[in-house]
Amino acid sequence: MPELNGLRPHGLNLGLIERAPLLHVPDPDYVVTRHPAWFDFTGPRAEVQHWQALLPLMLWDSHLLQVDSVFTVQRGRHFDLNPGAVPLTIQSHADRHGRLQEVDVRDTGEFHVPDQDLPALTVFCTAISAKIDAIMAGATHQRRIPRRRARRLERAARHVLSAYQRTHADYGVWEVEADELHLDYVIALEALLISPSDKDNEGIANNFRSRAAALFLTPAEQDKTEALVSRAYKARSTYVHGDVIKDQTEQEKLKELRALRHLTLQVILRWLILTPSDTDDLAPLLDAAARGTGREEHIDQPLRAFFATAPPRTRPADITTA
């Protein structure tokens, strides 16, 4: 693409995207045209369209990952860049005559994978993508549980990606959007932790809390998870009923939102590792683990085995190397 620079009047310097990661989805049925085409950017956000590719990267490293640019490319025929989509920063330097020059440089953001980490990233993404594919294959299954499980995973991923795209720094979100981002994370958690077999509004909050905690291996992490999920669910109820959360300062709210973001990623990762790809449901196994039954076989062993062979960049606090 950089070689195409200059072919379009007033085009963006495509050298700015050098070494930028690009995601694409091959479509063998797509008809390539030689004439100009209209490109529709009015549909779902770009990150939502590529959630199956972006989610493993987010689970690999909790640093903020965001979609910066939108490209439409007909291979060998036509290219289109969403104008102004590449985030830029200005750097100054002196030329050989000592005059100050300003140049545009692509802002690469927080998410970065050095070359030495690429093999481990490949192993992790391969393993997680296989689990995502197995679950999404249930979208057309004749049984209810696999179908709903696929929809719930996609819903959780879409809400997390939406929240990530509106989070501009580790502790930074727009104040007016903090409660909405909080709601996005709680919806993602509910999508995965509430079972199709649960009776409407009967023990939902307790199941939500206990199942999240059951995904963690140590009492300390279980207690911390229960407390955080309980606060998150209470704040969610306050917000959706039109009230204002008054018992938190702005700094406390941002700190809580960050903790909820990290917890949501861990829950999604562990849910993917443990969820059966057949017609069984994970919720009864989590309920049994919360009661102290079958925990080692159905929860602890599979989690330890996955983290031993395909760990994310940072090993969770409750996962030991033994």
C-alpha positions as CSV (number, residue, x, y, z in Angstrom):
1,M,0.0,0.0,0.0
2,P,2.8,2.6,0.6
3,E,3.7,2.2,-3.1
4,L,0.2,3.6,-3.9
5,N,0.9,6.8,-2.1
6,G,0.3,9.8,-4.4
7,L,-2.1,8.0,-6.7
8,R,-5.0,9.7,-5.0
9,P,-5.3,13.5,-4.9
10,H,-4.8,14.8,-1.4
11,G,-4.3,11.2,-0.2
12,L,-2.9,10.3,3.2
13,N,0.8,9.5,3.3
14,L,0.5,5.7,3.5
15,G,4.1,5.5,4.8
16,L,2.4,6.3,8.1
17,I,1.0,2.8,8.4
18,E,4.4,1.1,7.9
19,R,4.6,-2.0,10.2
20,A,1.0,-1.4,11.3
21,P,-1.0,-4.6,12.0
22,L,-3.8,-5.2,9.5
23,L,-6.7,-7.5,10.0
24,H,-8.7,-8.9,7.1
25,V,-11.3,-11.5,6.5
26,P,-11.0,-13.4,3.2
27,D,-14.3,-13.6,1.3
28,P,-14.0,-16.1,-1.6
29,D,-17.4,-15.1,-2.9
30,Y,-16.6,-11.4,-3.1
31,V,-16.6,-10.1,-6.7
32,V,-13.7,-7.8,-7.6
33,T,-14.7,-4.8,-9.7
34,R,-12.5,-2.6,-11.8
35,H,-14.7,0.5,-11.5
36,P,-15.0,2.9,-8.5
37,A,-17.3,1.6,-5.7
38,W,-19.1,3.1,-2.8
39,F,-18.0,1.9,0.6
40,D,-20.4,1.6,3.4
41,F,-19.2,2.8,6.9
42,T,-22.6,3.2,8.3
43,G,-22.9,-0.3,9.7
44,P,-21.4,-1.9,12.8
45,R,-18.1,-0.4,14.1
46,A,-15.0,-1.8,12.6
47,E,-13.8,-3.4,15.8
48,V,-17.1,-5.2,16.3
49,Q,-16.9,-6.7,12.8
50,H,-13.5,-8.2,13.7
51,W,-14.2,-9.3,17.3
52,Q,-13.1,-12.9,16.6
53,A,-9.7,-11.6,15.6
54,L,-9.4,-8.9,18.3
55,L,-10.6,-10.8,21.3
56,P,-7.7,-13.2,21.5
57,L,-5.3,-10.2,21.4
58,M,-7.1,-8.5,24.2
59,L,-7.0,-11.7,26.3
60,W,-3.3,-12.1,25.6
61,D,-2.4,-8.6,27.0
62,S,-4.7,-6.4,29.0
63,H,-3.1,-3.2,27.6
64,L,-5.6,-1.2,25.7
65,L,-6.1,-2.4,22.1
66,Q,-8.1,-0.2,19.8
67,V,-8.9,-0.1,16.1
68,D,-7.3,3.0,14.6
69,S,-8.0,2.9,10.9
70,V,-10.4,1.4,8.4
71,F,-9.2,0.3,5.0
72,T,-11.2,-1.2,2.2
73,V,-9.0,-3.0,-0.3
74,Q,-9.9,-4.8,-3.5
75,R,-6.7,-6.8,-4.1
76,G,-4.9,-5.5,-7.1
77,R,-7.7,-3.2,-8.1
78,H,-8.8,-0.4,-5.7
79,F,-8.0,0.8,-2.2
80,D,-9.9,3.2,0.1
81,L,-8.7,4.7,3.4
82,N,-11.2,6.2,5.8
83,P,-10.0,9.8,5.9
84,G,-8.4,11.0,9.0
85,A,-8.6,7.6,10.7
86,V,-4.9,7.2,11.4
87,P,-4.0,8.8,14.7
88,L,-1.0,11.1,14.4
89,T,1.4,12.9,16.6
90,I,3.8,15.6,15.6
91,Q,7.5,15.2,16.2
92,S,10.1,18.0,15.7
93,H,13.7,17.7,14.7
94,A,16.4,19.9,13.3
95,D,17.5,19.4,9.7
96,R,21.1,19.6,8.5
97,H,20.9,23.4,8.5
98,G,19.6,23.6,12.0
99,R,16.1,24.5,11.0
100,L,13.2,23.0,13.0
101,Q,11.1,20.6,11.0
102,E,7.8,19.0,12.0
103,V,6.7,15.6,10.7
104,D,3.6,13.5,11.2
105,V,4.2,10.2,13.0
106,R,1.7,7.4,13.6
107,D,0.7,7.2,17.2
108,T,1.1,3.5,18.0
109,G,-0.8,3.5,21.3
110,E,-0.3,1.3,24.4
111,F,-0.6,-2.2,22.8
112,H,2.8,-3.4,21.6
113,V,4.2,-6.9,21.0
114,P,8.0,-7.1,20.6
115,D,9.4,-9.6,18.2
116,Q,10.6,-12.0,20.9
117,D,7.0,-12.3,22.2
118,L,5.5,-13.3,18.9
119,P,5.9,-17.1,19.2
120,A,4.1,-17.1,22.6
121,L,1.4,-14.8,21.2
122,T,0.9,-17.2,18.3
123,V,0.6,-20.2,20.6
124,F,-2.0,-18.4,22.8
125,C,-4.0,-16.9,19.9
126,T,-4.1,-20.3,18.1
127,A,-5.4,-22.0,21.2
128,I,-8.0,-19.4,22.1
129,S,-9.2,-19.0,18.5
130,A,-9.8,-22.7,18.3
131,K,-12.0,-22.5,21.3
132,I,-13.9,-19.5,19.9
133,D,-14.5,-21.3,16.6
134,A,-15.8,-24.4,18.5
135,I,-18.3,-22.3,20.4
136,M,-19.4,-20.2,17.4
137,A,-19.9,-23.4,15.4
138,G,-22.9,-23.9,17.8
139,A,-24.7,-20.9,16.3
140,T,-26.5,-23.2,13.8
141,H,-26.9,-26.2,16.2
142,Q,-30.3,-27.7,16.6
143,R,-30.0,-27.7,20.4
144,R,-30.7,-24.6,22.4
145,I,-27.6,-24.4,24.6
146,P,-25.0,-24.3,21.8
147,R,-27.0,-21.7,19.9
148,R,-27.4,-19.4,22.9
149,R,-23.8,-20.0,24.0
150,A,-22.6,-18.7,20.6
151,R,-24.8,-15.6,20.8
152,R,-23.8,-14.9,24.4
153,L,-20.1,-15.0,23.5
154,E,-20.5,-12.6,20.6
155,R,-22.6,-10.3,22.8
156,A,-20.0,-10.3,25.5
157,A,-17.2,-9.6,23.0
158,R,-19.0,-6.8,21.3
159,H,-19.7,-5.0,24.6
160,V,-16.1,-5.3,25.8
161,L,-14.8,-4.0,22.4
162,S,-17.2,-1.1,22.5
163,A,-15.9,-0.2,26.0
164,Y,-12.3,-0.6,25.0
165,Q,-12.7,1.7,22.0
166,R,-14.0,4.5,24.3
167,T,-11.2,4.0,26.9
168,H,-8.4,6.5,26.0
169,A,-5.9,5.5,28.8
170,D,-5.5,2.9,31.4
171,Y,-7.2,4.9,34.0
172,G,-8.9,7.3,31.6
173,V,-12.4,7.5,30.2
174,W,-14.7,10.4,29.6
175,E,-16.5,11.2,32.8
176,V,-19.9,11.2,31.1
177,E,-19.3,7.7,29.7
178,A,-17.9,6.0,32.8
179,D,-21.3,4.6,33.9
180,E,-22.0,3.3,30.4
181,L,-18.7,1.6,30.2
182,H,-19.4,0.0,33.5
183,L,-22.6,-1.3,32.2
184,D,-20.9,-2.7,29.1
185,Y,-18.6,-4.8,31.3
186,V,-21.4,-6.0,33.5
187,I,-23.5,-7.0,30.4
188,A,-20.5,-9.0,29.1
189,L,-20.2,-10.8,32.5
190,E,-23.9,-11.5,32.7
191,A,-23.9,-12.9,29.1
192,L,-21.4,-15.5,30.0
193,L,-22.3,-16.3,33.7
194,I,-26.1,-16.4,33.6
195,S,-27.4,-19.8,32.4
196,P,-30.3,-20.5,30.0
197,S,-31.6,-22.8,32.7
198,D,-31.8,-20.0,35.4
199,K,-35.3,-19.0,36.4
200,D,-36.1,-15.4,35.7
201,N,-34.9,-13.1,38.5
202,E,-34.5,-16.0,40.9
203,G,-31.1,-15.9,42.6
204,I,-29.6,-14.2,39.6
205,A,-27.3,-11.8,41.6
206,N,-26.1,-14.7,43.8
207,N,-25.4,-17.0,40.8
208,F,-23.7,-14.1,39.0
209,R,-21.3,-13.5,42.0
210,S,-20.6,-17.1,42.9
211,R,-20.0,-18.3,39.3
212,A,-17.5,-15.5,38.7
213,A,-15.6,-16.4,41.9
214,A,-15.6,-20.1,41.0
215,L,-13.5,-19.4,38.0
216,F,-10.6,-18.5,40.3
217,L,-8.3,-20.9,42.1
218,T,-7.4,-19.4,45.4
219,P,-9.6,-18.2,48.3
220,A,-8.0,-14.7,48.2
221,E,-8.9,-14.2,44.5
222,Q,-12.3,-15.7,45.0
223,D,-13.1,-13.3,47.8
224,K,-11.8,-10.4,45.8
225,T,-13.8,-11.4,42.8
226,E,-17.1,-11.8,44.7
227,A,-16.7,-8.4,46.3
228,L,-15.9,-6.7,43.0
229,V,-18.8,-8.4,41.1
230,S,-21.2,-7.6,44.0
231,R,-20.3,-3.9,43.8
232,A,-20.5,-3.9,40.0
233,Y,-23.9,-5.5,39.9
234,K,-25.2,-3.1,42.5
235,A,-23.9,-0.1,40.6
236,R,-25.4,-1.6,37.4
237,S,-28.8,-1.8,39.0
238,T,-28.5,1.7,40.3
239,Y,-27.6,3.0,36.8
240,V,-30.3,1.2,34.8
241,H,-33.0,2.3,37.2
242,G,-32.1,5.9,36.6
243,D,-30.3,6.7,39.8
244,V,-26.9,8.2,40.3
245,I,-24.0,6.4,42.0
246,K,-23.2,8.8,44.8
247,D,-20.9,6.9,47.1
248,Q,-17.8,7.1,44.9
249,T,-15.4,9.9,44.0
250,E,-14.4,10.3,40.4
251,Q,-11.0,8.7,41.1
252,E,-12.6,5.8,42.9
253,K,-15.0,5.3,40.0
254,L,-12.2,5.1,37.5
255,K,-10.2,2.8,39.7
256,E,-13.2,0.5,40.1
257,L,-13.8,0.6,36.3
258,R,-10.3,-0.4,35.6
259,A,-10.5,-3.3,38.0
260,L,-13.8,-4.4,36.4
261,R,-12.2,-4.3,33.0
262,H,-9.4,-6.6,34.0
263,L,-11.8,-8.9,35.8
264,T,-14.0,-9.1,32.7
265,L,-11.1,-10.2,30.5
266,Q,-10.1,-12.9,33.0
267,V,-13.7,-14.2,33.2
268,I,-14.0,-14.3,29.4
269,L,-10.6,-16.1,29.1
270,R,-11.5,-18.7,31.8
271,W,-15.0,-19.2,30.4
272,L,-13.5,-19.9,27.0
273,I,-11.0,-22.4,28.5
274,L,-13.6,-24.3,30.5
275,T,-16.8,-24.1,28.4
276,P,-17.7,-27.4,26.8
277,S,-18.1,-27.4,23.0
278,D,-20.9,-30.0,23.1
279,T,-24.4,-29.5,24.5
280,D,-23.5,-29.3,28.1
281,D,-23.6,-26.0,30.0
282,L,-20.7,-24.6,32.1
283,A,-23.0,-23.0,34.8
284,P,-23.8,-26.3,36.6
285,L,-20.1,-27.0,36.9
286,L,-19.4,-23.6,38.3
287,D,-22.3,-24.0,40.8
288,A,-20.9,-27.3,41.9
289,A,-17.4,-25.8,42.3
290,A,-18.9,-23.0,44.4
291,R,-20.3,-25.7,46.7
292,G,-17.0,-27.5,46.8
293,T,-17.9,-30.4,44.4
294,G,-15.8,-31.4,41.4
295,R,-13.7,-28.3,41.6
296,E,-10.3,-29.9,40.9
297,E,-11.5,-32.0,37.9
298,H,-13.7,-29.5,36.1
299,I,-12.1,-26.1,37.0
300,D,-8.6,-26.2,38.5
301,Q,-6.9,-28.9,36.3
302,P,-8.1,-27.5,33.0
303,L,-7.1,-24.0,33.9
304,R,-3.7,-25.0,35.1
305,A,-3.1,-27.1,32.0
306,F,-4.0,-24.3,29.6
307,F,-1.9,-21.7,31.4
308,A,1.0,-24.1,31.4
309,T,0.9,-24.6,27.7
310,A,-0.5,-21.4,26.3
311,P,-0.2,-18.7,28.9
312,P,-1.1,-15.0,28.3
313,R,1.6,-12.4,28.6
314,T,1.0,-11.9,32.3
315,R,0.3,-15.0,34.5
316,P,-2.7,-14.4,36.8
317,A,-2.1,-14.2,40.5
318,D,-4.0,-17.4,41.3
319,I,-2.1,-19.5,38.7
320,T,1.0,-21.1,40.1
321,T,3.8,-22.6,38.0
322,A,3.7,-25.8,40.0
